[in-house]
Structures are given as structure tokens and as C-alpha cells.
Amino acid sequence: MKSTFEKSKTSVKFEIKFDQNDFEPARTKALARLARKVKVAGFRNGKAPANVVEQHVDPNELASLTLDILVRQTIPKVYDDAKIRPISTPHVEISKFIPGEMAELTIESDIMPEVKLGDYKNLKVDYHQREIEEADIEDVLKRIAESFAETKVTKRASQSGDEVIIDFTGTKDGVAFEGGSAKDFSLRLGSGQFIPGFEDGIIGHEVGDKFNIDVTFPEDYGNKDLAGQPAVFEILIKQISEVVTPAIDDELAVKTGAFKNLEDLKKDIRQNLEAQTKRNSDDRYKDELIAKLVEISKTEAPKTLVQENTESMKADFRRNLTTRGMSLDEFLEARGMAMEDWEDDVRKRAEQRVISSIIVQALADELDTKVAEADLERQVAEMQAVYKKDAKAAEQLADPQTIENIRNRMRINLTLDKLAELNKPNAKIVNEKDEAKKADKESAKKAEKKSDKKDAKAKKAKK
């Protein structure tokens, strides 16, 4: 094999030439692999000699598999020999191929660009924390009580909180519109499931009532044909059920789980909320540390990675819009945004994502972060236990590349933990409650100033 390469700041291209001697070991492996699915009379499956197997396989399939094995073996070798680390999947292009005799190909990929890390030990980032209050615990208790709620059919007029079964038909300018009608629809009044005015219009009516509700769709409604438009809904109430929520007491605590009384349940809720808010605070702190490090570091984003991330982000966004019943064209039109501007915005965000990833990888190298084999094995075993009934997932978890991806994610998490440890001793602790109060005061001052200016303008106009 002969190989040469050209390297830029963000990519590398190898020129590879194979001769007859390179093919023989790969050909032997290809025959051994094909032998597993070839049935040869007189031999057990997979035990036939190579020369016999060769007589029973498609020559084109053998040639293709031989080249594939040879290329797969060559890729890590050429990168290792050149001491270059790829950060995108290598792209292989075959230019010449004579089975068993020669092949010429190129292997290209993005590579880890040079990174000039900023002072990662002295990042001036505040640590935001939130104290759990009794109101937070009460909110959880209310949700728990609601999960045990029972419905009881009633003959009285509907009230907020009731569950009603209705038929409805929505019309605009007298014509029914798509998605605006349903039969035997179950609705919890006050849930905010429908547009403003719809649920309030049902309150006070009884079973058998047939009536109209005039509404106006919000300006930012997903369907551009209805956004900001008036409409009429014809409603028929078929059933009203009172939702009976149990009292928040010791009996509810016992129903909930292994709790002796309400105080035990409250303690458990507080512990869970405190753990969750700490995780949220830690995650926010790490995100802001990375953002700050990216701001003071220097590197370049490889084009291939930026393009891959851009396409991935576009696809994700389109899928999210589809779940909301909206197309990309409708989204852009509703916001008065050109397709080119949206694509440019996605590309910039993709580039920022790639740069952040590269800088974190460089930091991991700088901090010499390593994942212990025992920890990796434990993580893989836990994932295998979760997906043991999913054959496809189990197969993926056995793939060396998947395991390497898991290792890399664990390495990044460890690196972020180290970054937080280095900076948290000097971080200013900010209480989110105090921060919110400060923001409210500033907002009130701005509103007051705006009002004063408006009054001054009105007085001036009167004069």
C-alpha cells in the first residue's frame, strides 16, 4: 500500500494505492465471512475450505466485500500513521479498481483544528440557585391529588374544573374549517386546551344546551388562515362531570406510596425538588461556562461538520413543526421571514454548535480526561438492561463505534464536571428569587417611565 496526504487547518485528504499483495489477507477474511452463509455439500455451515467456498459465491460479491474489508482496515491505520484525528466520518471515493490486482481511492474527513483555549480556570460566571418554598411543595401535592381525582356525572350547570363531553363545529365566514369539528370530545374546563374564550363560553351551560361561541384566533396561531381571524363555534353539551379531587392529607400520602403520613410525603417531595433544582443549576452553570470559554477561545469550524449539523437542525425543526400541524413555509410567512434568512440563521447556530464541541474536546485533551473502563462497562450494561427487549438497540450497543460514542459522551460529561470544579469556588452565588424581584422592579420602573412619557405627550398635545 502507498499513501500520501494533504492537510489543511480543518480537513485532510489521503491518496491510497493498493497492489495485489494488499488484497490477499482481506480476500481470506471475505471468504471466511461468506462461508457462514454458503451451504456446501459435505461440510458443516462455515467450515468449508476457502477454495471450495470461492466456487460457490458470486465473484462480484467477493470482490466488493474484499475491497470493503481492506478499506475499513486501512482508514484507522492511515490516520494513526499520520497522527491525525478525524472528527467527521471519513468519506471514501474509489477512482480505480481491478479486483484482486489494484485499487486507487481517496479518503477525506474533517480533522481536529488548532484550538487556542482561553483561561478556563478563571471564567467569571455566576452560579444561579433556587430555594424550594412551601408553595412549590403545595403545587406538587395538588398535582398528586389531581392524579387521584374521580369524575362524577352531574345535572347542574357546568363550572370551571368540570369535565364536559361536547360536540362542536367551528366556522369562519359561515364555512366549516379543517380541524374545527369533533364529536364526543372530552374537555376539562379551565385547562386552557382551547383558544381564549372557548372554554369560558361553555361555563354556565347545562346538558342538552346547544349554543354558539364567538371567538378570535390568536395572531400567532399556527394556521395562517385562522390567525387573528374571528370564528364561531356551535356547541352541544352532552355530559357534565364534576371532578372530585381528594383532600391533601395523611390518607392521600398513604395512597401515593410508602409514606406513613403527609409530613413524610412532603419531606420526600422537598428532597426531590431540591435535587432537581440543583441539577438544573449545575446544568445552567456548565452551559454558561462553556459559552464563556467559547467566547474567549479561538478555533475554526470544519465545513463538513457545519453542513452536517445544519442539515440535522433543519430536519429536527421541520419535524417539530409537523407535530404542531404547521409547515416551514407557514412558519416563515407568519414571521415575515425569508427562507434564505432562516437558512443563514440555522447555519450560524450550527457553526456555533460545532465550535463549542471542538473547544470542549480540546479542553478534555488539556485536562487529560479519561473514562475508566469499569465505568464504561457499567454504563453499557445499564443501557443493555434498559433495551434488552429491543433487538435493534441491543445490536447497536454491541457495535464498537456505539461504545466509543458512549465513551466520548462520558468523557465530555467528566470534562464539564472538572470545569465546574475549577471555577465554582470563585463564582458569585445568585439567588433566583432575588434576581426575579430585581427584574420585576426594573420592569416596573421602565413601565412607569413609559407611562410618564405618554402623559407628557398627551399634555403637550392638549396645549
N, C-alpha and C positions, 0 to 999 in steps of 0.2 A: 504494500500500500504506500502511496505517496500522497502527502497532503501539504498544502500551503494555506495561509490565511491572510486576510486583510482586516484590520480592526480600526473602527472609528471610536469616538467618545462613547457612543451608545449602542454600537452593534458590531458584529463580527461575521465574516463570510469565509468559509473553508472551501477550498477546491480539492476534491478527493479523486484519486485514480486507483482502481483495483485491478490486479492482474490475476492470472489463472491460479496462482498459489494461494491467494486470499479466499477463493471460493470454496476450496475443498473442505475445510473444517465446518463452515456454515452449511454446506451441502449435506454433510454427515448428520448434522443436527436436524436439518429439514427432513431427511429421510426417516430419522428416528421419530419425529413428531407425526409424520404422515402415516407411519406404520401403525399407530394407535387406532386409526380409523379404516385401515385396509385389511380386508379378510383374504388370507392366503391359505389355500387348502393344505392341510398337513401341519400348519403352525398355529399356536395359540395367538390370540389377539396381541399385537405389538411385539411379537417375538421372532418374526420373520427376518432373515438377514437383509442387509441394505440392498445388495444387488438383486435380490428377489423382489423386494418392495418396489424398487425402481421400475420393474417391468409391469407393475400393476397401478401406477399413478400417472396422472396427466403430466407430461413434460413441462407444460406451461405453468402448472400449479407448483411443481417442484422448483422451477427457475425463479418464480416470483417469491416463494417462501424463502429460498436460499438468499436472495438479494435482501429481502426484508430482515432476516436474521443478521446478515452481515452489516447492514446499515445500523441496526439497533445496537449492535456491539461496538460499532465504530464511533457513534455520537459521543458517549461519555469519555471515550479514550482520547479523541482529538481535543476535547475541552480540557481534560486533565493534563495532557501533554503541554498544551499552550498556557496552562494555569489561568484559564478564563472561566468565569462562572456565568452561565446563561440565566436570564431572568424571564425569558419567554420560551414557549415550546419551539424547539428548533424546526425550521421549515426545510424540507428536503426536496430537491429537484434533480431528477435523473436526466442527463443530457445524452448519454450513450450507454447502451447495454447489449452485450453479446453473451448470452447465458453460458456460464462456466468458463468464460475467457477473459472478459474485461467489462469495466463499467466506469463511467465518469459522472460525477454528481457534485452539487453544491449543497452546503448546509449553512443556513443563516439563522441568526437569532439576535434578540436584544441582549445586551450584557450589562452587568452592574457598572453604572457610570461612576466617575470620580465624585466623591462627596466631601464637601468641606463642612464638617459639623460645627455648629455654634457651641457656646459654652453651656452644655447640657446640665451642668451641676448647679448653675445659678439662674434658673428660669424664674422670673418674677410672676408667678401665677397664684391667685387667691384660691383657697380651698373653701368651697361653699358647703355648709352643712345645715341640716334642718332638724329642729327638735320636734319630737312627737308630742302632740297635745291631746287632751281628752276628747276634743271634737273629732280628731282622726279616728280614735278608737270607737267613738259612737257611730261614725259613718260605717265602719266595718260591721259593727253589731247590727245596724239597720239592714245592711245587705244580707247578713246571715239570717235575720228574722224574715226578710222577704223571700229568701230561698225556701223557707218552710211555710210560706203563705198558702192558704187554701181559698178556693173560689166558691161562692155560694150564690146561686141564682136568686135574683130579687125582682119584685114587681114595681119598685119605686123608680123615680126618675134618675137618670144617670148623674154621677158625680165624678169629680176628678179622682183618679185612683181606681175607678171601676174598670172591669174588663168587659168590653162590648163586642158582640158579633154583628157585623153590618154588611149590607150590600151597598156599593157606591158606584156612581158613574160620573166621570169628570168631563166637562165640555168647555171648549173655547169657541166663542162666537157661535154657540149652538151646535158645534160639531164635536163628537167624542174624539179624544186624542189617545194615542197609543200609550198603554201602561197606566191609564187613568181609571180603570174599572176593575172591580173584583166582587166575588160572591162569597158569603160566609167568611168574611175577613175578621180575624180576631185582633182587637186593638186595646191596648192599655191606655186609658185617657190620662193625659199629663206626661206621657213618656217622651213626647217630642219626636215621635216617629214620623209624623207628617209635617207638612209645611205649616207655618204660623197661621192660626185662625181655624184650621180644620178640626182639631180635637176640641177646642173651646166651643165650636159651633154645635157639637154633639151634646155637651153637658146641659142637663135640664130637660132633655127629651126622654120619652118613655118607649117601651117596646111597642112596635107597630107604627110608630111615628114615621112619616115619610116627608122629607123637607129638603130644602136647598141651602147650601152654604156658599156665600160669595167669598172668594179668596184672591190673593195676588201672589204669584210665584216670586221668590226672591230674585234679585238682579243677578246673583251668581249661581243660579240654578243650573244644573248640568245640561239640561236640554235647552239649547239656544232658542228653539221655537216657543218655549214656555217662559223663559227667564224674563222676569219683570212684567209678565202679562196677567190680566185678570182672567179668572175662570170660575165656573160654577160646578159644585159637586151635588148631585142628587143622592140623598142618604135614606136608607131604610134600616131602622134598628130592629134586629131580630131577637136579641137576648142581652140582658144586662146582668152581670155577676159582680157581687161585692167581693173585693179581695180582703180576706181576713188574715191579718198578719199577727203572729203570736207575740205575746209580751216578751220583752227582753229581761229575762230573769234566770234563776237557777235551773228551772226546767228546760229552758232553751239551751243552756250551756251543756246539760247532760245529753240532750238530743244531738248536739253538734259533734261530740266526740268524747275522748277520755278526760272529761272535766267534771270535778265534783260540784262546782258551783260557778256563779257568774264571775267572781273575782279571779278564779283560775283561768277562765276563758279570756278575761281582759288582760291578764299578765302575758298569756300566750300571744295575743294579738299585738301587744306592745312590743314584745321581743321580735316578732316577725316584721313589724313595721320599722323598727329600729335597724334591723339587719338589712332590710330592703333599701331604706334611705341611705344607709352607709354605702351600700353597693352603688347606688345612684350617684352619691357624692364622689366616690372613688373613680367611677367611670367618667364623670364630668371632668374631674381634675386631670385624669390621664389624657383625655381628649384635648383639653386646653393646653396641657404641657406639650403635646405633640404639635399642636397648632403653633405654639410659640417657638418650638425648636425648628419647625419648617421655615418660619418667618426669618430666623437668624442664621439659617444654614444655606448652602449653595450646592446645586446639582442640576442635571439636565434630565428631561423625561424622554425615554426612548419612544420613537414614533409608533412602533408596532404595539407596544403596551397601551399607549394612549388611544390608539384606534380600537383595540380590543375592548378596553374599558368604556369607550364612548358608545360602541355598538351594544354592549351589555346594558349600560344605563338607559339607552333609548328603548331597548326591548322591555326592560323592567317597567319603565314609565308607561309604555303603551299597554302593558298587561294590567297595571294598576288602574288606568283609565277605563279599560274594558270592564273591570269589575264594578266600576261606578256608572256603567252604561253610557260612556262618552268616548268619542273618537278623538284622535290627536288634532284633526282639523277643527273640530268643535271647540276643543280646549283652547287652541291658539286664537280662534276667532273671538271667543268670549273675552280673551285678554288683550285683543288687538295686537297680537304678536306675530311677526313673520316667521315662516319655517326656518329661514336662514339664521335669524337671530336666536331661535330656540336651539338649533343645532350647534351654533357657536358657543352658547351658554353651557350646553352639555359637554362639549369638547373641553372647555376651560375647567369645568369641575372634574372631568376625567383626568386631565393633566395634573390637577392638584392632588387627586387621589393617588396617582402613580408616584408623584414626587414624595408624598407623605410616606408611602410604602417603602420607597427606596431609602429614605432617610432613617426610617425605623430599622430596616435591615442593616444599614451602616452602623447604627447605634448598637445593635445586637452584636455586631462584629467587634466594635470598640470595647464593649463591656464583657466580651468573651462569654456570652450567654450560651449555656449548653443545657440540653434536656437529658436528664438521667434516663437510662434505658428502662429501669424499673418503672419510672413514672409513665413513660411512653407505653409500655406494655399494659400497665394498669388502665390507662385511658382507652387504649384499643379494646381491651377486654370488656370495659364498661359499655362501649359503643356496640360491641358484638352482642352483648347481652340484651341491649335495647332492641337491636334489629335482627335478632335470631330467627324471627318468623318471616323476615323479608329476604328471600333468596338472592335477589339482585344486590341489595345493600350488603349482605354478608359477603358476596363475591367481591364487591368493591373494596371492602375492608381488608380483604386478603391481598389486594394489589399493593406491591411495594411503593408505587407512586402515591397511592392514597395515604399509606402510613407515613410517607415522607411529608406529605401535606399536613398531616396531623402534627407531626414533629415541629414543622415550621410554625404552625399556629401557636403551639405551646411555647415555642422559643420567643415569639413576639410577645405573648402574654407575660412571660417571665421578664422580658426586657422592659415592658411598661411598668411592671411592679418595681423593678430596680430604679427606673427613672423617678417614680413617685417617692421611693425611699430616699433618694438623693436630695430631692427638692422640698419635701413636706416639712422638714424641721424649720425651714426659713419661710414657709408660706403663711400668709395672713389668713386667719380663720374668719370667714364671713358668715354670719347667721342669716339665712334666707328670709326669716320673718322680719328682721330689722331692715334688710335690703328692700323688701316689699313695701314696708312702711315709708321708707325714704323715697321710693319710686312713686308711691301714691301722693306724697307731699309735693314732689316736683311736678307731677301731673296736674295737681290742683292749682299750683302756682301758675303754670302755663295757661290753664283754662281761665284763671282769674285775669291774667294779663290780656288774653284774647278778648274776654268779655269787656274789660275796661276800654280797649281799643275800639270795640264795636260801639260802646256807649258814647265814646268821644266822637266817633264818626257821625252817629245819629244826632248828637247835639249840634255839631258843625253844620249838618245838612238842614236842621231846623232854622238856624240863623240865616 
